[in-house]
Amino acid sequence: MNLNAPPWLVELLQAVNLWEALIWLVGLSVACAWLVRFGPRVWRGTKALAKGILSAAAILAAVQELPAFIERADRRHEDLVQKVGEIHHEVHHNDGSSIKDSQKRIEIAIDEEIRPALAKLAEVDDWLSDEIERTNPTRREGDNVDPEHS
């Protein structure tokens, strides 16, 4: 078995003296102690930073979509304004083509033509009922019924 160290490691170790090695060892020890002591806080902060970056990316994507959204909203608004205009035309009096004008014409026709005709029809109905009663009176309960006259 060949246990020879690689040349780069031999060169590095020959360039480092004992004091430098001790300083590196103390530095690594301090770094490890700092990670043990403050590591959880740093990890929470790192996670919060990552969440913030992801949220900022989501906001940026939403802002990039904003012009298209505004254009869609404007088109929808124009459609709704047109529909509201059509509805307004139908429910307000105008040149006679609205539902409101048609309703008014129907009400006038009912008041001026149909109600008087119905009143006349009711009078005729009463008169006919009276005529039928006079010519053929209804039999009351308890009346003697004569089969020859019925």
DSSP file (Angstrom, degrees, kcal/mol; ACC not computed):
  #  RESIDUE AA STRUCTURE BP1 BP2  ACC     N-H-->O    O-->H-N    N-H-->O    O-->H-N    TCO  KAPPA ALPHA  PHI   PSI    X-CA   Y-CA   Z-CA
    1    1 A M              0   0    0      0, 0.0     2,-0.7     0, 0.0     0, 0.0   0.000 360.0 360.0 360.0 136.7    0.0    0.0    0.0
    2    2 A N        +     0   0    0      1,-0.1     0, 0.0     2,-0.1     0, 0.0  -0.873 360.0 177.9-101.8 113.4    1.2    3.4   -0.9
    3    3 A L        +     0   0    0     -2,-0.7     2,-0.3     2,-0.0    -1,-0.1  -0.035  30.4 139.1-103.6  29.2    0.6    6.0    1.8
    4    4 A N        -     0   0    0      1,-0.1    -2,-0.1     0, 0.0     0, 0.0  -0.576  51.4-126.6 -76.3 134.5    2.2    8.9    0.0
    5    5 A A        -     0   0    0     -2,-0.3    -1,-0.1     1,-0.1    -2,-0.0  -0.445  33.7 -92.9 -76.5 152.3    0.3   12.2    0.3
    6    6 A P     >  -     0   0    0      0, 0.0     4,-1.9     0, 0.0     3,-0.5  -0.324  35.9-116.7 -62.9 150.3   -0.5   14.1   -2.8
    7    7 A P  H  > S+     0   0    0      0, 0.0     4,-2.4     0, 0.0     5,-0.2   0.853 112.2  56.3 -62.0 -36.2    2.0   16.7   -3.7
    8    8 A W  H  > S+     0   0    0      1,-0.2     4,-2.1     2,-0.2     5,-0.1   0.876 108.4  48.5 -65.0 -35.8   -0.3   19.7   -3.3
    9    9 A L  H  > S+     0   0    0     -3,-0.5     4,-2.6     2,-0.2     5,-0.2   0.899 111.0  49.8 -70.2 -39.8   -1.0   18.6    0.3
   10   10 A V  H  X S+     0   0    0     -4,-1.9     4,-1.8     1,-0.2    -2,-0.2   0.912 111.9  48.6 -62.7 -42.3    2.6   18.2    1.1
   11   11 A E  H  X S+     0   0    0     -4,-2.4     4,-1.2    -5,-0.2    -1,-0.2   0.902 112.3  48.6 -65.6 -40.8    3.4   21.6   -0.3
   12   12 A L  H  X S+     0   0    0     -4,-2.1     4,-0.9     1,-0.2     3,-0.3   0.924 111.7  48.3 -65.3 -45.2    0.5   23.2    1.7
   13   13 A L  H  < S+     0   0    0     -4,-2.6     3,-0.3     1,-0.2    -1,-0.2   0.828 109.3  52.9 -67.6 -30.9    1.6   21.6    4.9
   14   14 A Q  H  < S+     0   0    0     -4,-1.8    -1,-0.2    -5,-0.2    -2,-0.2   0.796 107.8  52.3 -72.6 -26.9    5.2   22.7    4.4
   15   15 A A  H  < S+     0   0    0     -4,-1.2     2,-0.5    -3,-0.3    -1,-0.2   0.674  97.4  78.6 -81.6 -17.2    4.1   26.3    3.9
   16   16 A V     <  -     0   0    0     -4,-0.9     2,-0.1    -3,-0.3    -4,-0.0  -0.795  67.2-158.0 -98.0 129.9    2.0   26.4    7.1
   17   17 A N     >  -     0   0    0     -2,-0.5     4,-1.8     1,-0.1     5,-0.1  -0.424  35.0 -95.9 -95.4 179.5    3.8   26.9   10.4
   18   18 A L  H  > S+     0   0    0      1,-0.2     4,-2.2     2,-0.2     5,-0.2   0.877 121.2  52.3 -65.2 -41.1    2.6   25.9   13.9
   19   19 A W  H  > S+     0   0    0      1,-0.2     4,-2.5     2,-0.2    -1,-0.2   0.905 109.2  49.7 -64.7 -41.2    1.2   29.4   14.8
   20   20 A E  H  > S+     0   0    0      1,-0.2     4,-2.5     2,-0.2    -1,-0.2   0.906 110.0  51.1 -63.6 -40.2   -0.8   29.6   11.6
   21   21 A A  H  X S+     0   0    0     -4,-1.8     4,-2.3     2,-0.2    -2,-0.2   0.901 110.5  49.2 -64.4 -40.4   -2.2   26.1   12.2
   22   22 A L  H  X S+     0   0    0     -4,-2.2     4,-2.8     2,-0.2     5,-0.2   0.906 110.2  50.7 -65.3 -41.6   -3.3   27.2   15.8
   23   23 A I  H  X S+     0   0    0     -4,-2.5     4,-2.7     1,-0.2    -2,-0.2   0.929 111.5  48.2 -62.6 -43.4   -4.9   30.3   14.5
   24   24 A W  H  X S+     0   0    0     -4,-2.5     4,-2.6     2,-0.2    -2,-0.2   0.915 111.9  49.5 -61.9 -41.7   -6.8   28.3   11.9
   25   25 A L  H  X S+     0   0    0     -4,-2.3     4,-2.1     2,-0.2    -2,-0.2   0.915 112.6  46.3 -64.5 -43.6   -7.9   25.8   14.6
   26   26 A V  H  X S+     0   0    0     -4,-2.8     4,-2.6     2,-0.2     5,-0.2   0.914 112.6  51.6 -64.0 -42.9   -9.1   28.6   17.0
   27   27 A G  H  X S+     0   0    0     -4,-2.7     4,-2.3    -5,-0.2    -2,-0.2   0.915 111.0  46.6 -61.7 -43.6  -10.9   30.3   14.1
   28   28 A L  H  X S+     0   0    0     -4,-2.6     4,-2.4     2,-0.2    -1,-0.2   0.881 111.7  51.9 -65.9 -37.4  -12.7   27.1   13.1
   29   29 A S  H  X S+     0   0    0     -4,-2.1     4,-2.5     2,-0.2    -2,-0.2   0.923 110.7  47.4 -64.4 -44.2  -13.6   26.5   16.8
   30   30 A V  H  X S+     0   0    0     -4,-2.6     4,-2.6     2,-0.2    -2,-0.2   0.906 111.9  50.8 -63.1 -41.8  -15.1   30.0   17.1
   31   31 A A  H  X S+     0   0    0     -4,-2.3     4,-2.1    -5,-0.2    -2,-0.2   0.905 111.7  47.3 -63.7 -41.5  -17.0   29.5   13.9
   32   32 A C  H  X S+     0   0    0     -4,-2.4     4,-2.3     2,-0.2    -2,-0.2   0.918 112.6  48.8 -66.4 -42.5  -18.4   26.2   15.1
   33   33 A A  H  X S+     0   0    0     -4,-2.5     4,-2.4     1,-0.2    -2,-0.2   0.903 111.0  50.9 -63.2 -40.4  -19.4   27.6   18.5
   34   34 A W  H  X S+     0   0    0     -4,-2.6     4,-3.3     1,-0.2     5,-0.4   0.904 110.1  49.4 -64.2 -40.6  -21.0   30.6   16.8
   35   35 A L  H  X S+     0   0    0     -4,-2.1     4,-1.7     2,-0.2    -2,-0.2   0.893 112.0  48.5 -65.2 -39.5  -23.1   28.3   14.5
   36   36 A V  H  < S+     0   0    0     -4,-2.3    -2,-0.2     2,-0.2    -1,-0.2   0.916 119.4  38.9 -65.8 -41.2  -24.2   26.2   17.5
   37   37 A R  H  < S+     0   0    0     -4,-2.4    -2,-0.2    -5,-0.2     4,-0.2   0.930 135.0  17.8 -75.9 -46.4  -25.2   29.3   19.4
   38   38 A F  H  X S+     0   0    0     -4,-3.3     4,-2.6    -5,-0.2     5,-0.2   0.397  95.1 100.7-109.7   0.7  -26.7   31.4   16.7
   39   39 A G  H  X S+     0   0    0     -4,-1.7     4,-3.0    -5,-0.4     5,-0.2   0.907  81.4  50.1 -56.5 -48.8  -27.4   28.8   14.0
   40   40 A P  H  > S+     0   0    0      0, 0.0     4,-2.5     0, 0.0    -1,-0.2   0.904 113.4  46.8 -60.5 -39.3  -31.1   28.4   14.6
   41   41 A R  H  > S+     0   0    0      2,-0.2     4,-2.6     1,-0.2    -2,-0.2   0.925 113.3  48.1 -66.2 -42.8  -31.7   32.1   14.5
   42   42 A V  H  X S+     0   0    0     -4,-2.6     4,-2.6     2,-0.2    -1,-0.2   0.901 111.2  51.5 -63.4 -39.4  -29.6   32.4   11.4
   43   43 A W  H  X S+     0   0    0     -4,-3.0     4,-2.7    -5,-0.2    -2,-0.2   0.921 110.5  47.8 -64.3 -43.9  -31.6   29.5    9.8
   44   44 A R  H  X S+     0   0    0     -4,-2.5     4,-2.6     1,-0.2    -2,-0.2   0.916 113.4  48.6 -62.2 -41.8  -34.9   31.2   10.6
   45   45 A G  H  X S+     0   0    0     -4,-2.6     4,-2.5     2,-0.2    -2,-0.2   0.895 110.4  50.8 -63.9 -39.9  -33.6   34.4    9.2
   46   46 A T  H  X S+     0   0    0     -4,-2.6     4,-2.4     2,-0.2    -2,-0.2   0.914 111.4  48.0 -64.5 -42.1  -32.4   32.6    6.1
   47   47 A K  H  X S+     0   0    0     -4,-2.7     4,-2.6     2,-0.2    -2,-0.2   0.918 111.7  49.8 -64.3 -42.1  -35.8   31.0    5.7
   48   48 A A  H  X S+     0   0    0     -4,-2.6     4,-2.4     1,-0.2    -2,-0.2   0.904 110.6  50.4 -62.6 -40.9  -37.6   34.3    6.2
   49   49 A L  H  X S+     0   0    0     -4,-2.5     4,-2.3     2,-0.2    -1,-0.2   0.917 110.3  49.5 -62.9 -42.8  -35.3   35.9    3.6
   50   50 A A  H  X S+     0   0    0     -4,-2.4     4,-2.4     2,-0.2    -2,-0.2   0.914 111.3  49.1 -63.6 -42.4  -36.1   33.1    1.1
   51   51 A K  H  X S+     0   0    0     -4,-2.6     4,-2.5     1,-0.2    -1,-0.2   0.900 110.5  51.5 -63.1 -39.7  -39.8   33.5    1.7
   52   52 A G  H  X S+     0   0    0     -4,-2.4     4,-2.5     2,-0.2    -2,-0.2   0.901 109.3  49.3 -62.8 -41.1  -39.5   37.2    1.2
   53   53 A I  H  X S+     0   0    0     -4,-2.3     4,-2.0     2,-0.2    -2,-0.2   0.918 112.1  48.4 -65.2 -42.5  -37.6   36.7   -2.1
   54   54 A L  H  X S+     0   0    0     -4,-2.4     4,-2.1     2,-0.2    -2,-0.2   0.892 111.9  49.7 -64.8 -39.2  -40.3   34.3   -3.3
   55   55 A S  H  X S+     0   0    0     -4,-2.5     4,-2.6     2,-0.2    -2,-0.2   0.911 109.6  51.2 -64.9 -41.6  -43.1   36.7   -2.3
   56   56 A A  H  X S+     0   0    0     -4,-2.5     4,-2.5     1,-0.2    -2,-0.2   0.887 109.1  51.2 -62.9 -38.1  -41.3   39.5   -4.2
   57   57 A A  H  X S+     0   0    0     -4,-2.0     4,-2.3     2,-0.2    -1,-0.2   0.902 109.9  49.6 -65.3 -40.5  -41.1   37.3   -7.2
   58   58 A A  H  X S+     0   0    0     -4,-2.1     4,-2.2     2,-0.2    -2,-0.2   0.905 111.7  48.5 -64.7 -41.2  -44.9   36.6   -7.0
   59   59 A I  H  X S+     0   0    0     -4,-2.6     4,-2.6     2,-0.2    -2,-0.2   0.914 110.4  51.5 -64.3 -42.3  -45.6   40.3   -6.7
   60   60 A L  H  X S+     0   0    0     -4,-2.5     4,-2.1     1,-0.2    -2,-0.2   0.910 109.7  49.3 -61.5 -42.4  -43.4   41.0   -9.7
   61   61 A A  H  X S+     0   0    0     -4,-2.3     4,-1.3     2,-0.2    -1,-0.2   0.903 111.8  49.1 -63.4 -40.5  -45.2   38.4  -11.7
   62   62 A A  H  X S+     0   0    0     -4,-2.2     4,-0.6     1,-0.2    -2,-0.2   0.897 110.2  50.6 -65.5 -40.2  -48.6   39.9  -10.7
   63   63 A V  H >< S+     0   0    0     -4,-2.6     3,-0.8     1,-0.2    -1,-0.2   0.874 107.0  54.5 -65.5 -36.6  -47.4   43.4  -11.6
   64   64 A Q  H 3< S+     0   0    0     -4,-2.1     4,-0.3     1,-0.2    -1,-0.2   0.829 109.2  48.4 -66.1 -30.4  -46.2   42.1  -15.0
   65   65 A E  H 3X S+     0   0    0     -4,-1.3     4,-2.1     1,-0.2    -1,-0.2   0.552  88.2  91.8 -83.1  -8.7  -49.8   40.8  -15.6
   66   66 A L  H <X S+     0   0    0     -3,-0.8     4,-2.7    -4,-0.6     5,-0.2   0.880  79.9  52.7 -59.5 -44.7  -51.4   44.1  -14.6
   67   67 A P  H  > S+     0   0    0      0, 0.0     4,-2.2     0, 0.0    -1,-0.2   0.915 111.2  47.6 -59.6 -40.9  -51.6   45.7  -18.0
   68   68 A A  H  > S+     0   0    0     -4,-0.3     4,-2.3     2,-0.2    -2,-0.2   0.902 112.4  50.2 -65.0 -39.9  -53.4   42.7  -19.5
   69   69 A F  H  X S+     0   0    0     -4,-2.1     4,-2.7     2,-0.2    -1,-0.2   0.915 109.6  50.3 -63.6 -42.9  -55.8   42.6  -16.5
   70   70 A I  H  X S+     0   0    0     -4,-2.7     4,-2.5     1,-0.2    -2,-0.2   0.906 109.8  50.9 -62.8 -41.1  -56.5   46.3  -16.9
   71   71 A E  H  X S+     0   0    0     -4,-2.2     4,-2.2    -5,-0.2    -1,-0.2   0.922 112.0  46.5 -63.0 -43.8  -57.2   45.8  -20.6
   72   72 A R  H  X S+     0   0    0     -4,-2.3     4,-2.4     1,-0.2    -2,-0.2   0.913 112.8  50.2 -63.3 -42.1  -59.6   42.9  -19.8
   73   73 A A  H  X S+     0   0    0     -4,-2.7     4,-2.5     1,-0.2    -2,-0.2   0.888 109.5  51.0 -65.0 -38.8  -61.3   45.0  -17.1
   74   74 A D  H  X S+     0   0    0     -4,-2.5     4,-2.4     2,-0.2    -1,-0.2   0.919 110.9  48.0 -64.4 -43.3  -61.8   47.9  -19.5
   75   75 A R  H  X S+     0   0    0     -4,-2.2     4,-2.1     2,-0.2    -2,-0.2   0.925 113.2  48.0 -62.4 -43.1  -63.4   45.7  -22.1
   76   76 A R  H  X S+     0   0    0     -4,-2.4     4,-2.5     1,-0.2    -2,-0.2   0.897 110.4  52.4 -63.7 -40.5  -65.7   44.2  -19.5
   77   77 A H  H  X S+     0   0    0     -4,-2.5     4,-2.6     1,-0.2    -1,-0.2   0.913 108.3  50.3 -62.4 -42.9  -66.5   47.7  -18.2
   78   78 A E  H  X S+     0   0    0     -4,-2.4     4,-2.1     2,-0.2    -1,-0.2   0.909 110.6  49.8 -62.3 -41.6  -67.5   48.8  -21.8
   79   79 A D  H  X S+     0   0    0     -4,-2.1     4,-2.3     1,-0.2    -2,-0.2   0.923 112.2  47.7 -61.3 -44.0  -69.7   45.7  -22.2
   80   80 A L  H  X S+     0   0    0     -4,-2.5     4,-2.7     2,-0.2    -2,-0.2   0.886 109.2  52.9 -66.7 -38.5  -71.4   46.4  -18.9
   81   81 A V  H  X S+     0   0    0     -4,-2.6     4,-2.1     2,-0.2    -1,-0.2   0.913 110.2  49.0 -62.1 -41.6  -71.9   50.1  -19.7
   82   82 A Q  H  X S+     0   0    0     -4,-2.1     4,-2.1     2,-0.2    -2,-0.2   0.922 112.2  47.7 -63.6 -44.2  -73.6   49.1  -23.0
   83   83 A K  H  X S+     0   0    0     -4,-2.3     4,-2.5     1,-0.2    -2,-0.2   0.896 110.6  51.0 -65.3 -40.0  -75.9   46.6  -21.3
   84   84 A V  H  X S+     0   0    0     -4,-2.7     4,-2.8     1,-0.2    -1,-0.2   0.889 108.8  52.8 -63.5 -38.0  -76.8   49.1  -18.6
   85   85 A G  H  X S+     0   0    0     -4,-2.1     4,-2.2     2,-0.2    -2,-0.2   0.899 109.2  48.8 -62.6 -41.0  -77.7   51.5  -21.4
   86   86 A E  H  X S+     0   0    0     -4,-2.1     4,-1.7     2,-0.2    -2,-0.2   0.918 112.8  47.2 -65.0 -42.6  -79.9   48.9  -23.0
   87   87 A I  H  X S+     0   0    0     -4,-2.5     4,-1.8     2,-0.2    -2,-0.2   0.919 110.7  52.0 -64.6 -43.2  -81.7   48.2  -19.7
   88   88 A H  H  X S+     0   0    0     -4,-2.8     4,-0.7     1,-0.2    -1,-0.2   0.904 108.0  52.6 -59.3 -41.7  -82.1   51.9  -19.0
   89   89 A H  H  < S+     0   0    0     -4,-2.2     3,-0.5     1,-0.2    -1,-0.2   0.887 110.7  47.9 -60.9 -39.3  -83.7   52.3  -22.5
   90   90 A E  H  < S+     0   0    0     -4,-1.7    10,-2.0     1,-0.2     9,-0.5   0.801 113.9  44.0 -75.2 -29.0  -86.2   49.5  -21.8
   91   91 A V  H  < S+     0   0    0     -4,-1.8     2,-0.3     8,-0.2    -1,-0.2   0.369 105.6  67.3-102.5   5.9  -87.3   50.7  -18.3
   92   92 A H  S  < S-     0   0    0     -4,-0.7     9,-0.3    -3,-0.5     8,-0.2  -0.934  89.9-100.1-124.5 150.7  -87.7   54.4  -19.0
   93   93 A H        +     0   0    0     -2,-0.3     2,-0.1     7,-0.1    -2,-0.1  -0.429  60.4 136.0 -64.8 136.3  -90.2   56.3  -21.2
   94   94 A N        -     0   0    0     -2,-0.1    -1,-0.1    -4,-0.1    -4,-0.0  -0.369  69.6 -24.4-148.7-128.1  -88.7   57.2  -24.6
   95   95 A D  S    S-     0   0    0     -2,-0.1    -2,-0.1     1,-0.1     0, 0.0   0.301  96.8 -88.6 -84.3  11.2  -89.8   57.1  -28.2
   96   96 A G  S    S+     0   0    0      0, 0.0    -1,-0.1     0, 0.0    -3,-0.0   0.410 106.8  99.6 101.8  -1.8  -92.3   54.3  -27.6
   97   97 A S        +     0   0    0      4,-0.1     2,-0.1    -8,-0.1    -4,-0.1   0.432  60.0  96.1 -98.1   1.7  -90.0   51.3  -28.2
   98   98 A S  S  > S-     0   0    0      1,-0.1     4,-2.2    -6,-0.1    -8,-0.2  -0.452  82.2-118.3 -90.4 164.5  -89.3   50.5  -24.6
   99   99 A I  H  > S+     0   0    0     -9,-0.5     4,-2.8     1,-0.2     5,-0.2   0.870 116.3  57.9 -63.9 -36.9  -91.0   48.0  -22.4
  100  100 A K  H  > S+     0   0    0    -10,-2.0     4,-2.0     2,-0.2    -1,-0.2   0.916 108.0  45.2 -60.9 -44.2  -92.1   50.8  -20.1
  101  101 A D  H  > S+     0   0    0     -9,-0.3     4,-2.4     2,-0.2    -1,-0.2   0.899 113.0  51.2 -66.1 -40.3  -93.9   52.5  -23.1
  102  102 A S  H  X S+     0   0    0     -4,-2.2     4,-2.3     1,-0.2    -2,-0.2   0.914 109.0  50.7 -63.0 -42.4  -95.5   49.2  -24.1
  103  103 A Q  H  X S+     0   0    0     -4,-2.8     4,-2.5     1,-0.2    -1,-0.2   0.909 109.4  51.0 -60.8 -42.3  -96.7   48.6  -20.6
  104  104 A K  H  X S+     0   0    0     -4,-2.0     4,-2.3     1,-0.2    -2,-0.2   0.909 109.4  50.3 -62.9 -42.5  -98.3   52.0  -20.5
  105  105 A R  H  X S+     0   0    0     -4,-2.4     4,-2.4     1,-0.2    -1,-0.2   0.900 111.1  49.3 -63.0 -39.8 -100.1   51.3  -23.8
  106  106 A I  H  X S+     0   0    0     -4,-2.3     4,-2.5     2,-0.2    -2,-0.2   0.920 110.3  50.2 -65.7 -43.4 -101.4   48.0  -22.5
  107  107 A E  H  X S+     0   0    0     -4,-2.5     4,-2.6     2,-0.2    -2,-0.2   0.906 111.6  48.5 -61.5 -41.4 -102.6   49.7  -19.3
  108  108 A I  H  X S+     0   0    0     -4,-2.3     4,-3.0     2,-0.2     5,-0.3   0.925 111.4  49.8 -64.6 -43.7 -104.4   52.4  -21.3
  109  109 A A  H  X>S+     0   0    0     -4,-2.4     4,-2.4     1,-0.2     5,-1.6   0.901 112.2  48.1 -62.7 -39.9 -106.0   49.7  -23.6
  110  110 A I  I  <>S+     0   0    0     -4,-2.5     5,-2.9     3,-0.2    -2,-0.2   0.941 116.0  43.5 -64.7 -46.4 -107.2   47.8  -20.6
  111  111 A D  I  <5S+     0   0    0     -4,-2.6    -2,-0.2    -5,-0.2    -1,-0.2   0.887 123.7  34.8 -67.3 -39.1 -108.6   50.9  -18.9
  112  112 A E  I  <5S+     0   0    0     -4,-3.0    -2,-0.2    -5,-0.2    -3,-0.2   0.782 135.0  12.2 -90.7 -28.0 -110.3   52.3  -22.0
  113  113 A E  I  X5S+     0   0    0     -4,-2.4     4,-1.6    -5,-0.3    -3,-0.2   0.795 124.2  42.8-117.1 -49.7 -111.4   49.2  -23.9
  114  114 A I  I  ><S+     0   0    0     -5,-1.6     4,-2.8     2,-0.2     5,-0.2   0.927 112.0  50.1 -76.1 -44.3 -111.3   46.0  -22.0
  115  115 A R  H  ><S+     0   0    0     -5,-2.9     4,-2.6     2,-0.2     5,-0.2   0.937 113.3  46.0 -62.4 -46.2 -112.7   47.1  -18.6
  116  116 A P  H  > S+     0   0    0      0, 0.0     4,-2.5     0, 0.0    -1,-0.2   0.904 113.8  50.2 -61.7 -37.1 -115.7   48.8  -20.2
  117  117 A A  H  X S+     0   0    0     -4,-1.6     4,-2.6     2,-0.2    -2,-0.2   0.905 111.1  48.4 -66.0 -39.9 -116.3   45.7  -22.4
  118  118 A L  H  X S+     0   0    0     -4,-2.8     4,-2.4     2,-0.2    -1,-0.2   0.896 110.7  50.8 -65.7 -39.5 -116.1   43.5  -19.3
  119  119 A A  H  X S+     0   0    0     -4,-2.6     4,-2.0     2,-0.2    -2,-0.2   0.928 112.2  46.8 -63.1 -43.4 -118.5   45.8  -17.5
  120  120 A K  H  X S+     0   0    0     -4,-2.5     4,-2.4     1,-0.2    -2,-0.2   0.901 111.8  51.4 -63.1 -41.5 -120.9   45.5  -20.5
  121  121 A L  H  X S+     0   0    0     -4,-2.6     4,-2.4     1,-0.2    -1,-0.2   0.881 108.4  51.4 -63.6 -38.4 -120.4   41.8  -20.6
  122  122 A A  H  X S+     0   0    0     -4,-2.4     4,-2.4     2,-0.2    -1,-0.2   0.895 109.7  50.3 -65.4 -39.5 -121.2   41.5  -16.8
  123  123 A E  H  X S+     0   0    0     -4,-2.0     4,-2.5     2,-0.2    -2,-0.2   0.928 112.1  46.9 -62.8 -45.0 -124.5   43.5  -17.4
  124  124 A V  H  X S+     0   0    0     -4,-2.4     4,-2.8     1,-0.2    -2,-0.2   0.896 111.0  52.3 -64.5 -39.3 -125.5   41.3  -20.3
  125  125 A D  H  X S+     0   0    0     -4,-2.4     4,-2.6     2,-0.2    -1,-0.2   0.918 110.3  47.9 -62.7 -43.9 -124.7   38.2  -18.2
  126  126 A D  H  X S+     0   0    0     -4,-2.4     4,-2.5     2,-0.2    -2,-0.2   0.926 112.7  49.0 -62.1 -43.7 -126.9   39.5  -15.3
  127  127 A W  H  X S+     0   0    0     -4,-2.5     4,-2.4     1,-0.2    -2,-0.2   0.918 112.1  48.2 -62.8 -43.4 -129.7   40.2  -17.8
  128  128 A L  H  X S+     0   0    0     -4,-2.8     4,-2.6     2,-0.2    -1,-0.2   0.904 110.5  51.5 -64.3 -41.2 -129.4   36.8  -19.3
  129  129 A S  H  X S+     0   0    0     -4,-2.6     4,-2.3     1,-0.2    -2,-0.2   0.923 111.0  48.3 -60.6 -43.5 -129.4   35.1  -15.9
  130  130 A D  H  X S+     0   0    0     -4,-2.5     4,-2.3     2,-0.2    -2,-0.2   0.907 111.5  50.3 -62.6 -41.6 -132.5   37.1  -15.0
  131  131 A E  H  X S+     0   0    0     -4,-2.4     4,-2.3     2,-0.2     5,-0.2   0.904 110.7  48.6 -63.6 -41.7 -134.2   36.1  -18.3
  132  132 A I  H  X S+     0   0    0     -4,-2.6     4,-2.6     1,-0.2    -1,-0.2   0.901 111.4  50.2 -65.3 -40.4 -133.4   32.4  -17.7
  133  133 A E  H  < S+     0   0    0     -4,-2.3    -2,-0.2    -5,-0.2    -1,-0.2   0.888 111.8  48.3 -65.0 -39.6 -134.7   32.6  -14.2
  134  134 A R  H  < S+     0   0    0     -4,-2.3    -2,-0.2     1,-0.2    -1,-0.2   0.897 119.0  37.8 -68.7 -40.1 -137.9   34.2  -15.4
  135  135 A T  H  < S+     0   0    0     -4,-2.3    -2,-0.2     1,-0.3    -1,-0.2   0.789 136.2  17.1 -84.6 -27.0 -138.5   31.7  -18.2
  136  136 A N  S  < S-     0   0    0     -4,-2.6    -1,-0.3    -5,-0.2    -2,-0.2  -0.653  80.6-157.6-144.6  82.3 -137.3   28.6  -16.3
  137  137 A P        -     0   0    0      0, 0.0     2,-0.2     0, 0.0    -4,-0.1  -0.285  25.6-110.1 -64.1 146.0 -137.1   29.2  -12.5
  138  138 A T        -     0   0    0      1,-0.1     2,-0.3    -5,-0.0    -5,-0.0  -0.490  31.5-116.3 -75.0 145.8 -134.8   26.9  -10.5
  139  139 A R        -     0   0    0     -2,-0.2     2,-0.3     4,-0.0    -1,-0.1  -0.602  26.0-141.6 -83.4 141.6 -136.4   24.4   -8.3
  140  140 A R    >   -     0   0    0     -2,-0.3     3,-2.0     1,-0.1     2,-0.1  -0.656  31.4 -85.9 -99.8 160.1 -135.8   24.7   -4.6
  141  141 A E  T 3  S+     0   0    0      1,-0.3     3,-0.1    -2,-0.3    -1,-0.1  -0.403 116.1  25.8 -63.4 134.3 -135.3   21.9   -2.3
  142  142 A G  T 3  S+     0   0    0      1,-0.4    -1,-0.3    -2,-0.1     2,-0.1   0.282  87.4 133.5  95.1 -11.6 -138.5   20.5   -1.0
  143  143 A D    <   -     0   0    0     -3,-2.0     2,-0.4     1,-0.1    -1,-0.4  -0.447  63.9-111.2 -69.7 145.7 -140.6   21.6   -4.0
  144  144 A N        -     0   0    0     -2,-0.1     2,-0.6    -3,-0.1    -1,-0.1  -0.647  28.9-143.9 -76.4 130.6 -142.9   19.0   -5.4
  145  145 A V        -     0   0    0     -2,-0.4     3,-0.1    -6,-0.0    -1,-0.0  -0.866   7.4-158.0-100.4 121.0 -141.6   17.9   -8.8
  146  146 A D    >>  -     0   0    0     -2,-0.6     3,-1.1     1,-0.1     4,-0.8  -0.873   5.6-154.8 -98.7 112.4 -144.4   17.1  -11.3
  147  147 A P  T 34 S+     0   0    0      0, 0.0     3,-0.3     0, 0.0    -1,-0.1   0.759  90.8  60.4 -62.6 -23.1 -143.0   14.8  -13.9
  148  148 A E  T 34 S+     0   0    0      1,-0.2    -3,-0.0     2,-0.1    -2,-0.0   0.834 109.1  41.3 -73.4 -29.7 -145.6   16.0  -16.5
  149  149 A H  T <4        0   0    0     -3,-1.1    -1,-0.2     1,-0.2    -4,-0.0   0.486 360.0 360.0 -97.0  -3.7 -144.4   19.6  -16.4
  150  150 A S     <        0   0    0     -4,-0.8    -1,-0.2    -3,-0.3    -2,-0.1   0.495 360.0 360.0 -91.7 360.0 -140.7   19.1  -16.3
